[in-house]
Amino acid sequence: MADSTSDVPQTLIKLEQLRIRSDIHFAVRRALSERSRDLSAHRKEIEQQVQIEAESSSGREAHIGQGRATGGKTLDQHRENRLTELRRHLAAIDAVNAVVAAAHEEFELTSGDVVAFKSAEAHLQKTL
C-alpha cells in the first residue's frame, strides 16, 4: 500500500498540525479562564459567609443554666470555629488560584504555534 500522504504538500500537513495546536491552545485557555472564574465565585461566596458569621457573633458567652454540665462549647465558640474553617477554605482557594494563574502564565509562553498558524492561515488566504 502506497503512502497516501506522499502526494500532499508538507506545508499543508504542517499547517494542519499548527491548526490543531491552535485549537488545543484556545481550549486550554478557555478551561483555565473558566476555572479561575469558578474559584473567584466560590471565594466570593465564602467571603459572604465569613461576613455573616463575623457579624452574628454576640460578643458574650451563652448563659449556662444551673445543674447542667459545663463541658460544652458556647455559641460564640461554635461561630469562632466556623470562622476558622471558612478562613482555611479561603486560604485553600487562594492556593489553588495561584496554581491556575501560574499554569495560565506558563501556557501563554508557549503560544508561538498559534501565532505561526494565524500567520500561515493569513498567507494562504491571500494566495488562494
TORPA-4810 file (N, C-alpha, C, O; in nm, 3 decimals):
<nodes>
NODE_1_0.086_-0.118_0.000_0.000_0.000_0.000_0.090_0.123_0.000_0.182_0.133_0.081_M
NODE_2_0.064_0.214_-0.088_0.144_0.335_-0.100_0.109_0.434_0.010_-0.002_0.433_0.062_A
NODE_3_0.206_0.518_0.045_0.185_0.620_0.148_0.091_0.726_0.091_0.124_0.792_-0.008_D
NODE_4_-0.024_0.743_0.151_-0.125_0.837_0.100_-0.087_0.982_0.122_-0.145_1.070_0.059_S
NODE_5_0.010_1.010_0.209_0.050_1.148_0.234_0.162_1.194_0.142_0.204_1.309_0.148_T
NODE_6_0.211_1.105_0.056_0.323_1.143_-0.031_0.280_1.246_-0.135_0.363_1.325_-0.180_S
NODE_7_0.152_1.248_-0.173_0.103_1.345_-0.272_0.061_1.477_-0.208_0.031_1.574_-0.279_D
NODE_8_0.057_1.481_-0.077_0.012_1.601_-0.006_0.134_1.687_0.028_0.231_1.637_0.084_V
NODE_9_0.128_1.815_-0.006_0.242_1.902_0.027_0.266_1.906_0.179_0.172_1.912_0.258_P
NODE_10_0.390_1.902_0.217_0.426_1.905_0.358_0.380_2.033_0.427_0.351_2.033_0.547_Q
NODE_11_0.373_2.142_0.351_0.326_2.267_0.411_0.180_2.256_0.455_0.141_2.314_0.556_T
NODE_12_0.100_2.181_0.379_-0.039_2.161_0.417_-0.050_2.076_0.544_-0.132_2.103_0.631_L
NODE_13_0.034_1.975_0.554_0.036_1.891_0.674_0.081_1.974_0.794_0.022_1.966_0.902_I
NODE_14_0.186_2.054_0.775_0.236_2.140_0.884_0.129_2.240_0.925_0.112_2.266_1.045_K
NODE_15_0.058_2.295_0.830_-0.049_2.390_0.861_-0.158_2.323_0.945_-0.209_2.383_1.040_L
NODE_16_-0.194_2.199_0.910_-0.296_2.128_0.987_-0.248_2.100_1.129_-0.325_2.111_1.224_E
NODE_17_-0.120_2.065_1.144_-0.064_2.043_1.277_-0.069_2.171_1.359_-0.102_2.168_1.478_Q
NODE_18_-0.037_2.284_1.296_-0.044_2.413_1.366_-0.188_2.448_1.402_-0.214_2.504_1.508_L
NODE_19_-0.283_2.415_1.312_-0.424_2.443_1.341_-0.471_2.363_1.463_-0.543_2.415_1.548_R
NODE_20_-0.429_2.238_1.470_-0.467_2.153_1.584_-0.407_2.210_1.712_-0.475_2.216_1.815_I
NODE_21_-0.282_2.252_1.707_-0.219_2.312_1.826_-0.289_2.441_1.865_-0.303_2.472_1.984_R
NODE_22_-0.333_2.517_1.766_-0.408_2.640_1.793_-0.539_2.609_1.863_-0.576_2.675_1.960_S
NODE_23_-0.611_2.509_1.813_-0.737_2.468_1.876_-0.714_2.424_2.020_-0.789_2.461_2.110_D
NODE_24_-0.609_2.345_2.042_-0.576_2.300_2.177_-0.544_2.419_2.266_-0.587_2.425_2.381_I
NODE_25_-0.468_2.512_2.213_-0.430_2.631_2.289_-0.554_2.705_2.338_-0.563_2.740_2.456_H
NODE_26_-0.649_2.729_2.249_-0.768_2.805_2.288_-0.856_2.726_2.382_-0.922_2.784_2.469_F
NODE_27_-0.860_2.594_2.368_-0.939_2.511_2.460_-0.879_2.516_2.601_-0.952_2.527_2.699_A
NODE_28_-0.748_2.507_2.609_-0.682_2.512_2.741_-0.699_2.650_2.802_-0.727_2.662_2.921_V
NODE_29_-0.683_2.753_2.722_-0.700_2.891_2.772_-0.841_2.909_2.827_-0.860_2.967_2.934_R
NODE_30_-0.940_2.859_2.753_-1.080_2.871_2.796_-1.103_2.793_2.926_-1.172_2.841_3.016_R
NODE_31_-1.045_2.673_2.936_-1.061_2.592_3.058_-0.997_2.659_3.178_-1.054_2.660_3.287_A
NODE_32_-0.878_2.717_3.160_-0.810_2.784_3.271_-0.888_2.910_3.313_-0.899_2.938_3.432_L
NODE_33_-0.941_2.982_3.217_-1.019_3.102_3.250_-1.147_3.064_3.324_-1.186_3.131_3.420_S
NODE_34_-1.211_2.957_3.279_-1.332_2.911_3.346_-1.303_2.868_3.490_-1.379_2.899_3.581_E
NODE_35_-1.193_2.797_3.509_-1.155_2.753_3.644_-1.128_2.874_3.733_-1.168_2.875_3.850_R
NODE_36_-1.062_2.974_3.679_-1.033_3.095_3.755_-1.163_3.166_3.794_-1.175_3.214_3.907_S
NODE_37_-1.259_3.174_3.702_-1.388_3.236_3.733_-1.463_3.157_3.841_-1.521_3.216_3.932_R
NODE_38_-1.460_3.025_3.830_-1.526_2.940_3.931_-1.466_2.963_4.069_-1.538_2.974_4.168_D
NODE_39_-1.334_2.969_4.075_-1.266_2.991_4.204_-1.302_3.128_4.261_-1.324_3.142_4.381_L
NODE_40_-1.307_3.228_4.175_-1.343_3.363_4.221_-1.486_3.367_4.276_-1.512_3.430_4.378_S
NODE_41_-1.577_3.299_4.208_-1.716_3.295_4.254_-1.726_3.221_4.388_-1.798_3.264_4.478_A
NODE_42_-1.653_3.111_4.399_-1.655_3.035_4.524_-1.596_3.118_4.637_-1.645_3.116_4.750_H
NODE_43_-1.489_3.191_4.607_-1.425_3.277_4.708_-1.523_3.384_4.756_-1.531_3.414_4.875_R
NODE_44_-1.597_3.441_4.662_-1.696_3.543_4.697_-1.802_3.488_4.793_-1.839_3.553_4.891_K
NODE_45_-1.849_3.366_4.763_-1.950_3.303_4.849_-1.895_3.283_4.991_-1.964_3.310_5.089_E
NODE_46_-1.774_3.236_5.000_-1.715_3.211_5.132_-1.691_3.342_5.205_-1.712_3.350_5.326_I
NODE_47_-1.647_3.446_5.135_-1.629_3.577_5.198_-1.761_3.628_5.255_-1.764_3.687_5.363_E
NODE_48_-1.870_3.605_5.183_-2.002_3.645_5.234_-2.037_3.566_5.360_-2.092_3.622_5.455_Q
NODE_49_-2.006_3.437_5.361_-2.031_3.355_5.480_-1.948_3.404_5.598_-1.997_3.407_5.711_Q
NODE_50_-1.823_3.441_5.571_-1.736_3.493_5.677_-1.797_3.621_5.733_-1.801_3.640_5.855_V
NODE_51_-1.843_3.707_5.645_-1.904_3.833_5.688_-2.027_3.808_5.776_-2.044_3.871_5.880_Q
NODE_52_-2.111_3.715_5.733_-2.233_3.683_5.810_-2.196_3.627_5.946_-2.252_3.667_6.048_I
NODE_53_-2.102_3.533_5.948_-2.059_3.472_6.075_-1.996_3.576_6.167_-2.023_3.576_6.287_E
NODE_54_-1.914_3.663_6.112_-1.847_3.765_6.194_-1.948_3.863_6.253_-1.933_3.905_6.368_A
NODE_55_-2.049_3.898_6.176_-2.150_3.992_6.225_-2.246_3.928_6.324_-2.305_3.998_6.407_E
NODE_56_-2.263_3.797_6.316_-2.359_3.731_6.404_-2.302_3.698_6.541_-2.375_3.655_6.630_S
NODE_57_-2.173_3.719_6.559_-2.111_3.691_6.688_-2.167_3.785_6.794_-2.171_3.907_6.774_S
NODE_58_-2.211_3.729_6.906_-2.275_3.811_7.009_-2.175_3.888_7.096_-2.209_3.990_7.155_S
NODE_59_-2.055_3.838_7.102_-1.954_3.905_7.184_-1.964_3.871_7.331_-1.893_3.929_7.413_G
NODE_60_-2.052_3.777_7.366_-2.062_3.735_7.507_-2.086_3.586_7.512_-2.129_3.524_7.415_R
NODE_61_-2.057_3.530_7.624_-2.074_3.386_7.643_-2.222_3.355_7.665_-2.294_3.433_7.728_E
NODE_62_-2.267_3.243_7.612_-2.404_3.200_7.637_-2.418_3.158_7.782_-2.326_3.099_7.839_A
NODE_63_-2.531_3.188_7.841_-2.552_3.152_7.981_-2.574_3.001_7.995_-2.646_2.940_7.916_H
NODE_64_-2.510_2.944_8.093_-2.527_2.802_8.122_-2.611_2.791_8.247_-2.575_2.845_8.352_I
NODE_65_-2.725_2.722_8.235_-2.816_2.711_8.349_-2.760_2.623_8.460_-2.669_2.543_8.437_G
NODE_66_-2.815_2.638_8.580_-2.769_2.559_8.693_-2.803_2.411_8.671_-2.908_2.377_8.616_Q
NODE_67_-2.712_2.326_8.715_-2.734_2.183_8.708_-2.694_2.121_8.575_-2.706_2.000_8.557_G
NODE_68_-2.646_2.201_8.481_-2.602_2.147_8.351_-2.451_2.130_8.350_-2.378_2.198_8.422_R
NODE_69_-2.406_2.039_8.266_-2.262_2.020_8.252_-2.202_2.140_8.180_-2.264_2.196_8.090_A
NODE_70_-2.085_2.179_8.219_-2.020_2.297_8.160_-1.914_2.259_8.058_-1.834_2.344_8.019_T
NODE_71_-1.911_2.135_8.014_-1.807_2.090_7.921_-1.833_2.127_7.776_-1.742_2.116_7.695_G
NODE_72_-1.954_2.169_7.740_-1.987_2.200_7.601_-1.934_2.336_7.557_-1.889_2.416_7.639_G
NODE_73_-1.939_2.359_7.427_-1.895_2.486_7.371_-2.009_2.586_7.373_-2.126_2.550_7.367_K
NODE_74_-1.972_2.711_7.381_-2.072_2.816_7.374_-2.103_2.845_7.228_-2.031_2.799_7.139_T
NODE_75_-2.207_2.919_7.204_-2.245_2.957_7.069_-2.134_3.037_7.002_-2.105_3.018_6.883_L
NODE_76_-2.071_3.126_7.078_-1.961_3.206_7.022_-1.841_3.118_6.986_-1.772_3.146_6.888_D
NODE_77_-1.817_3.013_7.063_-1.707_2.923_7.029_-1.735_2.848_6.900_-1.646_2.826_6.818_Q
NODE_78_-1.861_2.807_6.882_-1.900_2.742_6.756_-1.882_2.837_6.638_-1.832_2.797_6.533_H
NODE_79_-1.922_2.961_6.656_-1.907_3.060_6.549_-1.759_3.084_6.518_-1.721_3.095_6.402_R
NODE_80_-1.679_3.092_6.621_-1.535_3.113_6.601_-1.473_2.994_6.527_-1.388_3.012_6.440_E
NODE_81_-1.515_2.873_6.562_-1.467_2.754_6.491_-1.509_2.759_6.344_-1.431_2.724_6.255_N
NODE_82_-1.632_2.802_6.319_-1.682_2.813_6.181_-1.603_2.918_6.104_-1.570_2.898_5.987_R
NODE_83_-1.572_3.030_6.168_-1.491_3.133_6.102_-1.352_3.081_6.068_-1.299_3.108_5.960_L
NODE_84_-1.294_3.006_6.159_-1.162_2.947_6.134_-1.167_2.852_6.014_-1.079_2.853_5.929_T
NODE_85_-1.272_2.772_6.009_-1.289_2.678_5.898_-1.305_2.752_5.766_-1.244_2.715_5.665_E
NODE_86_-1.387_2.856_5.765_-1.408_2.935_5.644_-1.279_3.003_5.598_-1.251_3.010_5.478_L
NODE_87_-1.201_3.052_5.692_-1.073_3.115_5.656_-0.975_3.014_5.597_-0.897_3.047_5.509_R
NODE_88_-0.981_2.889_5.647_-0.897_2.783_5.587_-0.942_2.756_5.443_-0.859_2.733_5.355_R
NODE_89_-1.072_2.759_5.420_-1.123_2.741_5.284_-1.075_2.853_5.193_-1.037_2.829_5.078_H
NODE_90_-1.076_2.976_5.242_-1.027_3.089_5.163_-0.880_3.071_5.128_-0.839_3.095_5.015_L
NODE_91_-0.801_3.027_5.225_-0.658_3.004_5.201_-0.639_2.895_5.095_-0.550_2.905_5.010_A
NODE_92_-0.720_2.791_5.101_-0.710_2.682_5.003_-0.747_2.732_4.863_-0.681_2.698_4.766_A
NODE_93_-0.852_2.813_4.854_-0.891_2.869_4.725_-0.781_2.958_4.670_-0.750_2.953_4.551_I
NODE_94_-0.720_3.039_4.755_-0.610_3.125_4.711_-0.492_3.042_4.659_-0.429_3.079_4.560_D
NODE_95_-0.462_2.932_4.727_-0.352_2.846_4.685_-0.382_2.781_4.549_-0.295_2.776_4.462_A
NODE_96_-0.504_2.733_4.531_-0.542_2.672_4.403_-0.545_2.777_4.293_-0.502_2.751_4.181_V
NODE_97_-0.594_2.895_4.325_-0.598_3.003_4.227_-0.457_3.042_4.181_-0.436_3.075_4.065_N
NODE_98_-0.360_3.038_4.273_-0.221_3.067_4.236_-0.168_2.962_4.139_-0.094_2.995_4.046_A
NODE_99_-0.206_2.837_4.159_-0.164_2.730_4.068_-0.225_2.751_3.930_-0.157_2.735_3.829_V
NODE_100_-0.353_2.787_3.925_-0.421_2.812_3.798_-0.358_2.932_3.727_-0.336_2.928_3.606_V
NODE_101_-0.328_3.037_3.801_-0.265_3.156_3.742_-0.127_3.122_3.686_-0.091_3.168_3.578_A
NODE_102_-0.050_3.043_3.760_0.083_3.003_3.712_0.071_2.917_3.586_0.151_2.933_3.493_A
NODE_103_-0.026_2.828_3.583_-0.047_2.744_3.465_-0.086_2.830_3.344_-0.040_2.807_3.232_A
NODE_104_-0.169_2.929_3.369_-0.211_3.020_3.262_-0.092_3.098_3.209_-0.074_3.111_3.088_H
NODE_105_-0.011_3.150_3.298_0.109_3.224_3.260_0.205_3.137_3.181_0.254_3.178_3.075_E
NODE_106_0.232_3.017_3.231_0.322_2.923_3.164_0.267_2.886_3.026_0.342_2.875_2.929_E
NODE_107_0.138_2.868_3.018_0.075_2.830_2.892_0.086_2.941_2.789_0.108_2.915_2.671_F
NODE_108_0.072_3.064_2.833_0.082_3.178_2.740_0.220_3.190_2.678_0.236_3.242_2.568_E
NODE_109_0.321_3.141_2.750_0.458_3.146_2.697_0.476_3.050_2.580_0.570_3.065_2.502_L
NODE_110_0.389_2.952_2.567_0.401_2.852_2.462_0.303_2.877_2.348_0.266_2.782_2.277_T
NODE_111_0.260_2.999_2.329_0.158_3.028_2.228_0.216_3.057_2.090_0.146_3.108_2.003_S
NODE_112_0.342_3.026_2.069_0.406_3.051_1.940_0.341_2.978_1.825_0.333_3.031_1.715_G
NODE_113_0.293_2.856_1.848_0.228_2.780_1.741_0.100_2.848_1.695_0.064_2.839_1.578_D
NODE_114_0.032_2.914_1.785_-0.091_2.984_1.749_-0.058_3.100_1.656_-0.126_3.121_1.556_V
NODE_115_0.045_3.174_1.688_0.087_3.286_1.605_0.131_3.235_1.468_0.098_3.295_1.366_V
NODE_116_0.206_3.125_1.466_0.252_3.068_1.339_0.132_3.024_1.255_0.129_3.047_1.134_A
NODE_117_0.034_2.961_1.318_-0.084_2.917_1.244_-0.160_3.037_1.188_-0.199_3.036_1.071_F
NODE_118_-0.181_3.138_1.268_-0.255_3.256_1.221_-0.182_3.322_1.104_-0.246_3.366_1.008_K
NODE_119_-0.050_3.329_1.112_0.029_3.387_1.002_0.017_3.303_0.876_-0.004_3.355_0.766_S
NODE_120_0.030_3.172_0.891_0.021_3.083_0.775_-0.119_3.086_0.716_-0.135_3.085_0.594_A
NODE_121_-0.220_3.090_0.801_-0.358_3.096_0.754_-0.381_3.224_0.676_-0.445_3.221_0.570_E
NODE_122_-0.331_3.336_0.725_-0.347_3.464_0.656_-0.275_3.460_0.522_-0.326_3.511_0.422_A
NODE_123_-0.158_3.401_0.520_-0.081_3.391_0.395_-0.157_3.307_0.292_-0.165_3.344_0.175_H
NODE_124_-0.211_3.194_0.337_-0.287_3.109_0.245_-0.413_3.179_0.193_-0.450_3.163_0.076_L
NODE_125_-0.477_3.255_0.278_-0.597_3.328_0.234_-0.563_3.427_0.123_-0.641_3.446_0.030_Q
NODE_126_-0.446_3.489_0.134_-0.404_3.586_0.032_-0.368_3.515_-0.098_-0.397_3.566_-0.206_K
NODE_127_-0.306_3.399_-0.089_-0.261_3.331_-0.210_-0.372_3.253_-0.281_-0.361_3.223_-0.400_T
NODE_128_-0.478_3.222_-0.208_-0.588_3.147_-0.271_-0.688_3.241_-0.324_-0.789_3.199_-0.381_L
</nodes>
